[in-house]
Amino acid sequence: MIHSRGRGSPLSDDCQHGRSSLAFALAALFLILLPGQPAFAKKSSWTFQDQLRIHVLYELGYDSNYLEFSDRDQDRFVDNELNLATDIESYDALVQSAGLKFHLRTPKLFGWRNGGLTYSISYQQYLNNSFNDRAVHSLFFTHDLINRADIFGSYLYIPSRYLRDYYDRDYGAVYACDFQYSLGGVGLRYSPKMVKGLRLSARYESYTIYYNPRFTEYDTQGWGYRLDARYRISSDLSVTGIFKKRLSDNVGFDGTAQAAGVELPDAEYGDGSNGEDWFEVVLSYDTPKILKREWDVSLSARFRHRYYTSDLSLADDPIHRGREHLHSRYGLEIAGPIVGNLEGGPVVDYEIRSTDSPIQYVVRAKDFSTWRAGLVLSYKLW
């Protein structure tokens, strides 16, 4: 059921132009990566045709609270009491995503060791809420380093993502707040010989969040590390544990955006710098044949503890001072061959954020829960 207050949300010319540009970019990239000329293939044992794999990606699903509204804000939205500049039609939505994934097995480096490069691009669309549409780019590189060890790097980039409507203290009005996000990392992966089935990895990560010009005081830079341990219990069952540590610096905060004596419930003030500890466990099982097909079933649980580090007084920074989150997410994914080159399956997850703060208003505003369900498909072109 779509929870709506009945206002239209037509696609803007800019949005349509953005989709046309994306389609053009995808077509150009596709042509660039087409197999080389036969003459090239004869001169080398490594060719695009042999080493390149291309998949078409598609997802269709439902998100019960994609804007992460609290219960209080959901009620205010339905009653037309939420102070918004964006024409939001509903806080839940049907969502679809389409894209391409290119995987290239790279040539051996000086005739030594193998590697791979994977690039994915997708475009996510929200039915009747096009302001939240976004493009997502991801890049992953890995290469053998020594026996049982390899090096890898990753990069994720979202050019623009809507966050929320906020009160702008400089202009004295409510405006849409969106941001640009990038996350990069580099690390090592190792499979010790003495423990069969164990694979360990460690990586350093850094990220940036840059907001639109009206909200540069929210700009953030962060860094941290990630540790993974995967153990294959049997040929069909494996368990993976993940730990992350992140520190975020609210570099846009200049010390002047204090909230003492101000009562603006939709405004953000103070220092948003924070730390975060992330724990995740994933259990993967390859089932016996069901309907003549083997299915990969994954169960996951993720817990993120975020703590804000503002040194301002509670009066000057009631939004952040003493605030903590416990962010939990539970998921189920099933994937397997469907027919021919088409594979995929259902995905469902539940997410909840519980807030602790000396100010009860902050708790009421920041707590939220949502559930998602969908179908994920991948078709191999070659």
C-alpha positions in Angstrom: 0.0 0.0 0.0 1.3 3.4 -1.0 0.9 5.9 1.9 0.2 9.2 0.0 -1.3 12.6 0.5 -2.4 12.7 -3.1 -0.1 15.3 -4.7 1.4 14.7 -8.2 5.1 14.5 -8.9 5.8 14.8 -12.6 9.3 14.1 -14.0 11.2 17.2 -14.6 13.0 18.0 -17.8 16.4 17.8 -15.9 15.5 14.3 -14.8 14.6 13.2 -18.3 17.7 14.7 -19.7 19.8 12.9 -17.0 18.3 9.6 -18.0 19.0 10.2 -21.7 22.6 11.1 -20.8 22.9 7.9 -18.8 21.5 5.8 -21.6 24.0 7.4 -24.0 26.9 6.7 -21.6 25.9 3.1 -21.2 25.7 2.6 -25.0 29.1 4.3 -25.5 30.7 2.1 -22.8 29.1 -1.0 -24.4 30.6 -0.1 -27.8 34.0 0.6 -26.4 34.2 -2.8 -24.7 33.2 -4.7 -27.8 35.7 -7.4 -28.8 38.7 -6.2 -30.8 39.5 -6.9 -34.4 40.3 -10.5 -35.5 43.8 -9.5 -36.3 44.4 -8.5 -32.7 43.1 -11.9 -31.5 45.6 -13.7 -33.7 48.6 -11.7 -32.3 47.7 -12.3 -28.6 46.3 -15.1 -26.5 44.4 -12.5 -24.4 41.3 -10.9 -26.1 38.3 -9.0 -24.9 36.1 -11.7 -26.4 37.5 -14.4 -24.2 38.1 -12.4 -21.0 35.1 -10.0 -20.9 31.8 -10.8 -19.3 28.8 -8.5 -19.5 25.6 -8.8 -17.4 22.4 -6.8 -17.6 21.1 -6.1 -14.1 17.5 -5.4 -13.0 15.8 -5.1 -9.7 12.1 -4.5 -8.8 10.9 -4.1 -5.2 9.0 -2.3 -2.5 10.4 -0.1 0.3 8.0 0.7 3.2 9.9 3.8 4.4 12.6 4.8 1.9 12.9 8.3 3.4 13.5 6.8 6.9 10.7 8.8 8.5 10.1 8.3 12.2 6.6 7.3 13.3 6.0 10.9 14.3 7.0 12.2 10.9 4.9 9.6 9.1 1.8 10.8 11.0 2.7 14.4 10.3 3.2 13.7 6.6 -0.2 12.0 6.3 -1.8 14.9 8.1 0.0 17.5 5.9 1.8 18.9 8.9 5.4 18.1 7.8 7.2 21.2 6.7 8.5 20.2 3.2 9.7 22.0 0.1 9.9 18.8 -2.0 6.8 17.5 -3.6 6.8 14.1 -1.8 3.9 11.9 -2.8 4.4 9.0 -0.4 6.9 7.8 2.2 6.8 4.2 0.8 7.4 3.4 -2.8 7.9 0.8 -5.6 11.5 0.9 -6.7 13.2 -0.4 -9.8 16.9 -0.4 -10.8 18.5 -1.2 -14.2 22.1 -1.4 -15.1 25.1 -3.2 -16.6 28.0 -5.0 -15.1 31.3 -5.5 -16.9 33.9 -8.0 -15.7 37.3 -8.1 -17.4 39.9 -10.7 -16.5 43.1 -8.7 -16.9 46.2 -9.9 -18.7 48.9 -11.5 -16.7 51.3 -8.9 -15.3 54.6 -9.5 -17.1 53.4 -13.1 -17.6 52.9 -13.5 -13.8 49.6 -13.7 -11.8 46.0 -13.0 -12.8 43.7 -10.2 -11.9 40.2 -8.9 -12.6 38.4 -5.6 -13.0 34.6 -5.2 -12.5 32.6 -2.0 -13.2 28.9 -1.7 -12.6 26.5 1.2 -13.3 22.9 1.3 -12.4 20.1 3.8 -12.2 17.5 3.6 -9.4 14.0 4.9 -9.9 11.2 5.6 -7.3 7.7 5.4 -8.6 6.0 8.8 -8.2 8.9 10.2 -6.3 11.5 10.9 -8.9 13.4 13.4 -6.7 15.0 10.4 -5.0 16.2 8.8 -8.3 19.9 8.2 -8.5 22.8 6.8 -10.5 25.3 4.4 -8.7 28.8 3.6 -10.0 31.0 0.9 -8.5 34.5 -0.3 -9.4 36.4 -3.3 -8.0 39.9 -4.4 -8.9 41.8 -7.5 -7.7 45.2 -9.0 -8.6 47.2 -11.9 -7.3 50.2 -10.8 -5.3 51.9 -13.9 -4.0 50.7 -17.5 -3.5 47.4 -17.4 -1.5 47.4 -13.6 -1.3 46.1 -10.8 -3.5 45.6 -7.1 -3.4 42.3 -5.4 -4.2 40.7 -2.0 -4.4 37.2 -0.7 -4.6 35.4 2.6 -5.3 31.7 3.6 -5.0 30.3 6.8 -6.3 26.8 8.3 -6.2 26.7 11.7 -7.9 23.5 12.9 -6.2 21.2 11.5 -3.5 18.3 13.2 -1.8 18.4 13.1 2.0 15.7 15.3 3.5 14.2 18.7 3.5 15.8 21.0 6.1 15.4 24.5 7.4 18.3 26.7 6.0 19.4 29.1 8.7 21.1 31.4 6.2 18.0 31.9 4.0 15.3 31.4 6.6 13.3 28.8 4.6 13.0 25.0 4.0 14.9 23.5 1.1 15.7 20.1 -0.3 19.0 18.7 0.9 21.0 16.3 -1.3 24.5 15.1 -1.3 27.3 13.5 -3.4 28.9 10.4 -1.9 32.1 8.6 -2.6 33.8 5.6 -0.9 37.1 4.1 -1.7 39.2 1.4 -0.3 42.4 -0.7 -0.8 43.4 -3.9 1.0 44.9 -7.4 1.1 43.3 -10.8 1.1 45.0 -13.9 2.4 44.1 -17.6 2.7 46.3 -19.3 5.2 47.5 -22.8 4.2 47.3 -24.1 7.8 43.5 -23.5 8.1 41.8 -24.9 5.1 38.7 -23.0 4.1 39.6 -19.7 5.8 40.1 -16.4 4.0 41.1 -13.2 5.7 41.1 -9.7 4.4 41.8 -6.2 5.7 41.3 -2.9 4.0 41.6 0.8 4.6 38.6 3.0 3.6 38.0 6.7 3.1 34.9 8.5 2.1 33.4 12.0 1.5 30.0 13.4 1.7 29.5 16.8 0.0 26.1 18.5 0.2 24.5 21.0 -2.2 25.5 24.6 -1.8 22.8 25.5 0.7 24.0 22.9 3.2 27.8 22.9 3.0 27.9 23.0 6.9 27.0 19.3 6.7 30.0 18.3 4.5 31.8 15.3 6.0 35.1 13.4 5.4 35.7 10.0 7.0 38.1 7.1 7.2 38.4 3.8 8.8 39.3 0.1 8.3 37.4 -3.1 7.6 38.3 -6.7 8.6 36.7 -9.8 7.0 37.0 -13.5 7.9 35.2 -16.1 5.8 35.3 -19.7 6.8 34.0 -22.5 4.5 32.6 -25.1 6.8 31.8 -27.5 4.0 31.5 -27.3 0.2 27.9 -26.1 0.7 28.1 -23.9 3.9 30.2 -20.9 4.8 30.1 -18.1 7.4 31.5 -14.6 7.1 32.2 -12.1 9.8 32.8 -8.4 9.2 34.0 -5.7 11.5 34.3 -2.0 10.5 35.6 1.0 12.4 34.8 4.5 11.0 35.5 8.0 12.1 33.7 11.0 10.5 34.8 14.6 10.7 32.0 17.2 10.0 34.5 19.5 8.1 31.7 21.9 7.1 31.0 22.8 10.7 32.6 26.2 11.5 31.6 26.5 15.1 28.9 29.1 14.5 25.9 26.9 13.8 24.7 26.6 17.4 21.1 26.2 18.4 20.8 27.9 21.8 17.5 29.7 22.1 16.3 28.4 18.7 13.2 26.2 18.2 13.2 24.9 14.7 12.4 21.2 14.7 13.4 20.6 11.1 16.7 22.4 11.3 20.1 20.8 11.9 22.7 22.6 14.1 26.0 21.8 15.8 28.8 19.4 15.1 27.8 16.1 13.4 31.2 14.4 13.8 30.9 10.8 14.9 32.4 7.4 15.2 30.9 4.1 14.2 31.5 0.4 15.0 30.0 -2.1 12.5 29.5 -5.8 13.1 28.0 -8.1 10.4 27.7 -11.9 10.0 26.6 -13.7 6.8 25.6 -17.3 6.6 25.6 -18.8 3.0 24.3 -22.2 2.0 24.1 -23.9 -1.4 21.0 -26.0 -1.3 20.5 -29.4 -2.8 18.7 -29.3 -6.1 15.2 -27.8 -5.8 13.1 -27.7 -9.0 16.2 -29.1 -10.7 18.3 -26.1 -9.7 20.8 -25.4 -6.9 20.1 -22.2 -4.9 22.4 -20.0 -2.9 20.6 -18.9 0.3 22.2 -16.1 2.4 21.1 -14.9 5.8 22.7 -11.8 7.2 22.6 -9.6 10.4 24.3 -6.2 10.7 24.6 -4.0 13.7 26.0 -0.5 13.6 26.7 1.5 16.7 27.2 5.2 16.0 28.2 7.8 18.7 28.4 11.5 18.1 31.4 13.3 19.4 30.3 17.0 19.6 32.1 19.0 22.3 29.4 21.7 22.4 27.0 22.0 25.3 23.6 20.4 25.2 22.0 23.8 24.9 24.2 24.7 21.9 24.0 21.3 20.2 20.9 19.4 21.3 20.8 17.4 18.0 24.2 15.7 18.5 25.4 16.1 22.1 25.2 12.7 23.8 23.4 11.1 20.9 23.9 7.4 19.9 22.3 5.1 17.4 22.0 1.3 17.3 21.2 0.5 13.6 20.2 -3.1 12.9 19.5 -4.8 9.6 18.4 -8.4 8.9 18.3 -9.9 5.4 17.5 -13.0 3.4 18.7 -13.5 -0.2 18.0 -16.4 -2.5 19.8 -16.6 -5.9 20.1 -19.3 -8.6 19.7 -20.1 -12.3 16.2 -19.4 -13.6 16.4 -20.2 -17.4 19.2 -20.0 -19.9 21.5 -17.1 -19.0 19.0 -15.6 -16.6 19.6 -15.9 -12.9 18.4 -14.3 -9.7 15.9 -14.6 -6.9 14.0 -12.8 -4.1 15.5 -10.5 -1.5 13.9 -9.3 1.7 15.3 -7.3 4.6 14.2 -5.4 7.8 16.0 -2.4 9.2 15.5 -0.5 12.4 17.3 2.4 14.1 17.0 3.0 17.8 18.2 6.3 19.2 19.5 7.4 22.6 19.7 11.1 23.5 19.2 13.4 26.5 16.6 15.2 24.4 13.4 13.2 23.8 12.5 15.2 20.7 15.7 13.8 19.1 14.7 10.2 19.9 11.2 10.8 18.4 12.7 12.4 15.3 15.5 9.9 14.6 14.0 6.5 15.4 12.7 4.7 12.3 12.1 1.2 10.8 11.5 -0.1 7.3 11.2 -3.3 5.4 12.0 -4.1 1.8 11.2 -6.9 -0.6 12.1 -7.4 -4.2 13.3 -9.5 -7.0 16.9 -9.3 -8.3 17.8 -10.5 -11.8 21.0 -10.8 -13.8 21.2 -11.8 -17.5 24.6 -12.8 -19.0 25.0 -11.2 -22.5 28.4 -13.0 -22.9 
